[in-house]
Amino acid sequence: MKCRSLSAAAALAMAGALVLTACTGSDGEPSDNGKTAGADTGSEASASPRASASASATASAPTSVERPRIELPSDVTDKFENWQAGDEAKNAVLADTARRIDATNDAILRGDTGARSLSFYYRGKALNDALRWVQAYVDANMSFTGTTRYYAPEVALSGESEASVVYCADESKGFNKDRKTNKVDRTPSDQSPYVLYSARLQKSGQGVWRTTSLTSKRGDKACTP
């Protein structure tokens, strides 16, 4: 996707916290010349839903807890490549990480800061940051469309209830979309479409891995081909 970073002032209104990245214009607002991590159909996002591409990636997650059902629109795909760690415990972490990604993109697409899935997969400061992130898109009347590829995940466990995950995102096939007009902006961006994410998670008593912190770095060489 042709993306630019969403500034902390415009998106999260803070520094040093959740430094999520998305396509933005030079003024720091989500721009209509690129796409963001996850893509959308604007106000019509829920009109033609389809099962998220993460279904197979999250198959190993515990099923005893009823997790929010996430369906992305037909023009949006979250693609998880090699999203397995060869270990049941680590696979469960990756499964809920993928679901958290889908949940965030779904909330952005629907412009819904009250989405139950956000408070289900986020906790603490990470939740507050995610809510600000979604609100930034609502305020800018922006959404997105296309495919975001997530790959090269690395999981580290700390005991039975804490974990960290590092993974990459390729936004080169995603584009920003005006929420009101549904106009897609495919103008090339001068910023890298590759983003390195680092997350910390805690396991709930019900077995759900919830993100407590999340940072990102666009153009990191670890994710650049």
KACORTA-V618863 format. One record per helix or strand. SS is the DSSP state (H for helix, E for strand). FROM is the first residue (numbers start at 1). TO is the last residue. Records with the same first field share a line. If there is no record, write none. Layout:
# KACORTA-V618863
SS->FROM-TO ; FROM-TO
This chain:
# KACORTA-V618863
H->8-12 ; 42-44 ; 88-110 ; 116-121 ; 124-139
E->49-51 ; 71-73 ; 76-80 ; 122-122 ; 142-158 ; 162-178 ; 184-185 ; 194-203 ; 209-218
